[in-house]
Amino acid sequence: MNSMRQIEPWQILTILVTILGTATGLVLGLRDSLPAGLYPPIIIILVSLLVGCFVWLMVITNPPRHAYTYIRKALESRRERKRQEQRWQRHLRIIEEWARKWLELGDLIVQVMGCDNEPTPIQEEEFSTLHQWFIKNRPEVVPAWRRFHDQRTPMAHENYPDKSLADNVLKRNWTDPFSFFYQPLSLWRLAVELEVVPTFETWTQSEDVVSQIRYVVTILSELVSEFVTWSKRW
């Protein structure tokens, strides 16, 4: 039984390419020692053989299958890393925009809820624009908010007072506490749902509820700032 491992054609060609490459290098190094008329044909022959063997080597190995696969995977990996970086940058921009939009919404809510007059059409339009933006970008931000809330250490001021609105928003609905404020379709509906005013006909505010709203908006604004800082490190 022949125990010798059969030599593959590509292995033979690899050896030939190595030998011819070495020979070509030696000839180039000894060019000054060779007769002037002998040097050019030797170089032409060696280079031709080297190129021919190399081409056949590529053909036999299924044009450089392994090298091609490696290069392709490397390029795909690089493209994927670039895509991931782009997705991350986009995600971070949305979180930062979420923080800015929340500050706008919080200011608008505090301004309207603390006013004796009902919301103006301009204020309602501004609220509607913010409402649509939050609804659209909620799927992008809320999962990150959940991770943030699960990983963070509660701060001292989070021993919230016994106020119904603060308790509902800050303790019971950490999935998306902002939704208490952006989910309604209008400022007036928001005021009714938060029991700031009793009906859609009368803009008579409850000062106790208004003070709770200001408190909750302030707390959420602080947490949003912390959320953005966490997102940049995460």
Buried (B, 14 or more C-beta within 10 A) or exposed (E): EEEEEEEEEBEBBBEBBEEBBEBBEEBEEEEEEEEEEEBEEBBEBBBEBBEBBBEBBBEBBEEEEEEEEEEEEEEEEEEEEEEEEEEEEEBBEBBBBBBEBBBBBBEBBBEBBBBEEBBEEEBBEBBEEBBEBBEEBBEBBBEBBEEBBEEEEEEEEEEBEEBEBBBBBBEEEBEBBBBBBBBBEBBBEBBBEBBBBEEEEEBEBBEEBBBBBBBBBEBBBEBBEEBBEBBEEE
